[in-house]
Amino acid sequence: MQATISTKYQVVIPKPLRERLGLKPKQKLTVIEKDGMLILIPPKTLNDLRGIGIGARTQGFREKKDRY
């Protein structure tokens, strides 16, 4: 899918993506630039994030001061 930047630097997110992601009008998105790409991230609630760390290793990591 493609989007066009308007003369006011506005971009319309295609309808199928808006519906699939559940985006709403006036919703804020975080914008990140990485390696020449723009990444739009919708906000997550704490309930959305609950359980994402299950099964993560918690042992064997160095302290920050010991890293290169």
C-alpha atoms as one frame of an Amber mdcrd trajectory, in Angstrom:
protein
   0.000   0.000   0.000   1.108   3.526  -0.632   0.262   6.894   0.868   0.924
  10.401  -0.421   2.221  13.377   1.540  -0.047  16.404   1.019   1.200  19.966
   0.610   0.511  20.370   4.344   2.731  17.320   5.085  -0.258  15.203   6.049
  -0.440  11.472   5.329  -3.632   9.409   5.152  -3.318   5.897   6.580  -5.149
   3.520   4.216  -8.554   2.384   5.475  -7.759  -1.375   5.604  -4.802  -0.644
   7.902  -6.807   1.745  10.093  -9.511  -0.883  10.532  -7.085  -3.755  11.161
  -5.171  -1.723  13.783  -8.296  -0.207  15.317  -7.088   3.379  14.824  -9.515
   6.175  15.676  -9.717   9.861  14.651  -7.585  12.202  16.803  -5.683   9.225
  18.234  -2.035  10.036  18.907   0.742   7.961  17.361   4.390   7.865  18.330
   6.641   8.583  15.319  10.137   7.109  15.214  12.731   7.472  12.434  15.061
   4.502  12.039  17.371   3.724   9.141  15.511   6.101   6.809  12.078   4.712
   7.700   9.214   6.292   9.610   7.578   4.013  12.132   4.144   4.923  13.528
   3.302   3.272  16.826  -0.191   3.390  18.346  -0.225   3.698  22.140  -0.692
   0.596  24.282  -2.401   0.424  27.654  -0.867  -1.405  30.577  -3.463  -4.144
  30.130  -2.347  -4.577  26.495   1.235  -5.086  27.711   0.364  -7.510  30.489
   2.060 -10.875  30.002   4.488  -9.916  27.209   7.493 -10.851  29.366   6.313
 -14.354  30.276   9.091 -16.814  29.587  11.806 -14.154  29.292  15.181 -15.087
  30.717  16.085 -13.150  33.859  19.454 -14.751  34.602  22.808 -14.409  32.891
  22.682 -10.703  31.984  25.609  -8.425  32.730  25.238  -5.216  34.643  25.172
  -2.082  32.497  28.573  -0.964  33.854  30.123  -4.261  32.613  28.958  -3.874
  29.001  31.215  -2.558  26.251
